[in-house]
Amino acid sequence: MSAQPELPPVIERYQAFLVDMDGVVYLDREPVAGAADFVQAVRREKKKLLFLTNNSKFTRAEYREKLAGVGIPASEEEVLTSAAATADFLRENYDLGGSTAFVIGGRGVEEESAATGLRLLRGEEAKEAGFVIVGWDTDLTYDKLRLACLALHRGAVFIGTNPDATFPSPEGLWPGAGAIIAALERAAGREALVVGKPNLYMMQVALNRLGEIADRTLVIGDRLDTDILGGWRAGMDTCLVLTGVTRRKDLEGRHPQPDLVVENLRELL
């Protein structure tokens, strides 16, 4: 009888994996080398897996389709976005009955915000919103910023889905949700309450959905300031993948340092 193939050390060590998507599994819609093989190996060993993204633009159904497009079948339950975590945060911390919101962002953050019971306002009505919720918006206009600014100066609760200053694309880095939030913070003279990575809240939501503990979970991402910092804050081991935002030279002098650094997910195999 032939010997069984040896289990890769990383997959053997951990019971669960939190895997970022943009810059780790794909760039826009282009697959990253080795990502599908790694996910397949995790599933084969019946380890737990959750795709964890700060990108709030798309719905969980759209992320499922996007993953399928790069050769990774997944269910909507295996996807946690910062928009979904933001919706959980709103439900837990505010009485939303009869409240209104103005959302800057894509379908993902709009869908999750509406599911909380908030009534979403559009046009000039938006400047009276009780909540301003800001995510990544590739259709951002000055008018959206104007309406959000007016609502914030009227006392609206200021919520950001994630702090990512940039977004990794095949042609380089684009402005991210953090850049939009920063513009409004400057204009309104107020800081947003940001829910996504590295906020501990989102990492705890992820662990709860996995039904796992921090010591048995590995966070895999391409950003030091969100994925690695968030995992470290939650007490999880972290793995930096160099296929997205962060480069090896960026590690110098940074704290916390990732526990593992790999060129791509194939190295973990």
Beta strands, then each sheet from edge to edge (+ up, - down):
strand 1: 16-19
strand 2: 26-27
strand 3: 30-31
strand 4: 48-53
strand 5: 79-81
strand 6: 100-104
strand 7: 119-120
strand 8: 131-134
strand 9: 157-160
strand 10: 166-169
strand 11: 172-175
strand 12: 193-194
strand 13: 217-221
strand 14: 237-241
strand 15: 260-262
sheet 1: 5+ 4+ 1+ 13+ 14+ 15+
sheet 2: 2+ 3-
sheet 3: 7+ 6+ 8+ 9+ 12+
sheet 4: 10+ 11-
end
